[in-house]
Amino acid sequence: MLSVLAQALKAGSPAIQLRERDLCAKELLALADEIRRLAGPRGSQLVINDRLDVALSVEGAGVHLRGDSLSLPVARRLIGARRLLGVSVHSVSEAVQAEAGGADYVVFGPIYETPSKHMYGPPLGLSKLEEAARAVRVPIVGIGGVTAARARDMRSAGAFGVAVITAILGAEDAEAATRTLLDALTSAS
């Protein structure tokens, strides 16, 4: 994963979300420190998925909460105002609640069909993304079945950015795939 991440970072990346649910705290912290060393000089924000303890242990790291995590007000109190706090949401009303609860951004989806998001129900589609983008002031990051063409459409619908896994980790050339996604987002602005 670190070699793929290093390739992707050559193209640029505004943020990296570390979501390794199977690692113990010690292993996750070691991995987070390695990623911070890679990403920090390139200006990429590191966000730790659902592990506030690890995020607090890594200089400058933010935390991303799932829907069943600590409440946003509790998480905000623990991490403070300077660290990034995001949350995954699956409806417009959840996005509004997340903003009211102190989230700095929301990850909204799934927008398109994707095997990793089946548990959250059918895809929400671009119209719901557009509705959510109008309903909140915090940045919305679209997730679910993202390709470069879909990233462009999601940006046009009001997304600040997109979250991907397969589009980069599954690519033969992670740097080229990242560049293509970033170009798609920029061209839709």
N, C-alpha and C positions, 0 to 999 in steps of 0.2 A: 504494500500500500504506500509506503513512504516514497518509493521510486516513482510510482505513478503520480503521486501528489507533487513531487519535485518537478516532473514534466509539466503538469497542469499549471503550476505556479509560474513557469517560464512565460506562459501566455497572459498570466494575471488572474487574480481571483479576489473578489472583495471580501469573501468570508469562507471559512472552512468549518463545517460542523462535524465534530468528532462524536460518532455514535457507535460505540463498541460495547454493547450491553453485556457481553459475556466475560469481559475482563474485570478482574478484581481492582480495587482502588489503586493499589500500588502499581500494577501493570498499566492501568489507564493513565495514571499520572506520568509515568515514564514516557508513554507514547505521546501524550499531550505536550510534554516538554520538548520532545523531538520535533513535533509538528510546529510548535511555536518558534523553534530555532529556524526551521525552514521558511515559515510564513512571515514571521515578524519583519525581516529585512525587506520584504516585498510589500509591506503594508496591509497584509491580509489579516482580518479579524478572526481569531479562533474562538469558537463557541462550543462548549461541552454540552452534550445532550444529557439532560436530566440528572446530572451529578454535580450538585452545588458544591459539595465538599472538594471535588477535584477542580472545578472552575476557580474556587477561591484559592487553591494552592498553586495556580498557574498565573503568573503575572499578566494582567490585562485581559484574561480570558472572560468571555461572557458565558451565559448559560441559556440553554433552550429547553423549555419545559414541554412535556406531553400533556394531553388533556387530563390525565389522572395523576399528575405530579403535585408538588406543593402548590398552595394557592399563590397567585401572582403577588399579592401584598406581602406575604411572608417571604417569598423569594427576594422581592425587591428590598425589603428591610435587611435581609441577610447579606446580599451582595452589594448594596449601596447604590447610589445614583450614578456613579461613573462607569459601571460595567453594563454591558449590553444584556438585555433580558428579552427573550423571545418566547413565543408559544405557538404550538400547532393548533389549528382550528379547522373545523369541518362544516361551518355554516356562517352565514352573515351575522347572525345574532352572537355567535361565539367570538367573532372578530371584534364586534362592538364591545362585548364584555371584556375581552383581553385588553383593548385600548383603555377602557375605564379602569381596569385593574392595575395598570402601570406597565404594560408591555411596550417595548421600544419598537417591535415589529411583530408581524404575525406571518406564519407559514400557512397558506390556505390551500386546501385541496382534499382529495385529488381532483385535478382539473380534467385530466384524461385518464383513460383506462391504464392501469398498471398493476401487475401481480403483487407488488409489495404493499399496496394500499387497499386490497379487497376488503379487509376487515372494517374499513370506514364507510362502506357502502358504494353505491354507483358514483361515477364521476360527476362532479358538480358542473363542469362546463364553463365556457367563457362568460356567459351571461351572469352567472353567480359571482364569478371573479370580478366582473365589472361592477356589479351591485355592491360587493364588499369594498372595493376600492373607493366607491363614492361614499360609503357609510363611515369610513374611518380616515383619520389623518396620518396614522403611523404607516410606514411602508408595509406593503403586502408582497410576500414572496410566494409565487405559485409553485405547486409541486404536483407531480403525478404524470407520468408518460411524456416527459419533456424531451423534445427534439429541438433542433435549431429553428425550424419553421414554426413549431408550436411556441417556442420561447418568444419569437417575434410577435405572434398573435397574443400571447399572454401579456406582453409589455404594452401592446396597443390597447388591450382591455383594461389597463390600469395597474398591472403588477409593477412593482419596483424592480423585481428581479425574479429569478427562478432557482429552485433547488433541484439538484440532479444527483443521481448515483450512477446508474447504468450508462448514461450518455458520456461520462468521462471514464469511470472505472472499467467499463466494458469496451472502450474504444481501443483500436490498435495503436493509435497515436494520441495520447492524452493531451499533449500540448495543442495539437491541431484541433481536437474536439473542443477544448476549452476556448480556443481562439474563435472557432465558429460560433459557439454559443454566445460569447461576449459580443461578437460582431452583430449577431442577430438582435441582441438586446439594444445595442447602440443604434442600429439602423431603424428600429421601431420608435425611437425617442422623438 
